[in-house]
Amino acid sequence: MRLEFAKLVFYLLLIASVFSSCVKQNEEQLPAKVAWDRDVCISCRMALSDHRYSAQIIDAKGKAYLFDDIGCAILWTQKRNDMEGARYWVNDKATTEWIDASKANWTFGDKNTPMGYGFAATMASVENAIDFEIVKKRMIIGDTLVNKFQNRFLNQTIDSKKHDHNSE
């Protein structure tokens, strides 16, 4: 009798676990809780430590992917084909709260972003705000702050080498 009861409990637990695994987790695609300075960016492996610039992508199934910079998130999605219906969350630079990236006011030129891409989001009103779709396009074509600095440096280096060779 005791063995029968144990089998019944086992089968009930098995059935319950099968049904619970079919239930969608995080259907609203809300941001996951971050263990700051412990969780790492899935793209570059840097720790999520700056509460002003981190990002998350919550896929259609509710799974969270964490990033230290919105640029890492955008570039990471370019290598994937399973992010349709995903929702992007970013930290509000002013409040550090999680905000929907598509509803944010974006700025360009912030030298403090973790990867140097230069994009920052806020819900506050900002002058010359750019749309998230523009942020994504600029990331994809490489129109970022770090690339601008690298190009300027490389052009100066090339120009100085030309000048050095011409003066010989």
Secondary structure, DSSP 8 states (H G I E B T S, - for coil): -HHHHHHHHHHHHHHHHHHHHHS-SSTT-------TTTSB-TTT--B---TTT-EEEE-TTS-EEEESSHHHHHHHHHT-S--TT-EEEEEBTTT--EEEGGGSEEEE--TTSTTS--EEEESS--TT-B-HHHHHHHHHHT-SHHHHHHHHHHHHHHHHHHHHHHT-
